[in-house]
Amino acid sequence: MNLKDEKHYITALNVDLSQSTFRETTLANSTFTNVNLAQCTIEDANLTHTKITNANLANLIIEDCNLTGLVIEGIPYADLLAAYKKVTP
């Protein structure tokens, strides 16, 4: 299925969209529940004010990102980084 320069509201339930590509696509105000995003690449994405809960983030790699205001388990990332730098030479 190809969609280009269109606006659609989609409800997908028990659907396999493996190996799909989304470019210049808006998913703002969407909800993802019980989705498998394993081995995905998220690049040049706007995730401001996004909340991730009950997620498996094992081996997640975050690189070259604006982490301003990032909070992990209720602790601001800046505080976590400062504490890490105190104990790591």
C-alpha positions as CSV (number, residue, x, y, z in Angstrom):
1,M,0.0,0.0,0.0
2,N,1.4,3.4,-0.9
3,L,0.1,6.7,0.6
4,K,1.6,10.0,-0.6
5,D,0.6,13.6,0.2
6,E,-2.6,12.4,1.8
7,K,-4.2,12.7,5.2
8,H,-5.8,9.6,6.8
9,Y,-6.9,8.5,10.2
10,I,-6.0,4.8,10.6
11,T,-6.9,2.3,13.3
12,A,-4.6,-0.8,13.0
13,L,-5.3,-3.8,15.2
14,N,-3.3,-7.0,15.0
15,V,-1.5,-5.8,11.9
16,D,2.0,-6.7,10.7
17,L,3.7,-3.6,9.2
18,S,7.2,-5.1,9.5
19,Q,9.8,-3.6,7.1
20,S,7.6,-0.5,6.5
21,T,9.1,2.9,5.8
22,F,7.7,6.1,7.1
23,R,9.3,9.3,5.8
24,E,8.2,12.9,6.3
25,T,5.2,11.4,8.1
26,T,3.2,13.0,11.0
27,L,2.1,10.6,13.8
28,A,1.5,13.4,16.3
29,N,-1.1,12.6,19.0
30,S,-1.1,9.0,18.1
31,T,-1.2,6.1,20.5
32,F,1.0,3.0,20.3
33,T,0.0,0.2,22.7
34,N,1.6,-3.2,22.7
35,V,3.6,-2.5,19.6
36,N,6.9,-4.2,18.6
37,L,9.5,-1.7,17.4
38,A,12.4,-4.0,17.9
39,Q,15.4,-3.3,15.6
40,C,13.8,-0.2,14.2
41,T,15.7,3.0,13.3
42,I,14.2,6.3,14.4
43,E,16.0,9.2,12.8
44,D,15.3,12.9,12.7
45,A,12.2,12.4,14.8
46,N,10.3,14.9,17.0
47,L,9.5,13.1,20.2
48,T,8.9,16.3,22.4
49,H,6.4,15.7,25.1
50,T,6.3,12.0,24.4
51,K,5.8,9.5,27.2
52,I,7.1,6.0,27.1
53,T,5.8,3.6,29.8
54,N,6.1,-0.1,30.4
55,A,8.6,-0.4,27.5
56,N,11.5,-2.8,27.0
57,L,14.4,-0.4,26.3
58,A,17.1,-3.1,26.7
59,N,20.1,-2.2,24.4
60,L,18.5,1.0,23.3
61,I,21.0,3.4,21.8
62,I,20.4,7.2,21.9
63,E,22.9,9.2,19.8
64,D,23.2,12.8,18.7
65,C,19.9,13.8,20.3
66,N,18.7,16.9,22.1
67,L,18.1,15.6,25.6
68,T,16.9,18.9,27.1
69,G,14.3,18.1,29.8
70,L,14.6,14.3,29.4
71,V,13.4,12.5,32.6
72,I,14.1,8.9,33.4
73,E,12.2,7.2,36.2
74,G,11.4,10.7,37.6
75,I,15.0,11.9,37.6
76,P,16.1,14.6,35.2
77,Y,18.8,13.3,32.8
78,A,21.0,16.3,33.5
79,D,21.1,15.2,37.2
80,L,21.8,11.6,36.2
81,L,24.7,12.7,34.0
82,A,26.1,15.0,36.7
83,A,26.0,12.1,39.2
84,Y,27.7,9.8,36.7
85,K,30.4,12.3,36.0
86,K,31.2,12.6,39.8
87,V,31.9,8.9,40.1
88,T,33.5,8.3,36.7
89,P,36.9,9.7,36.0
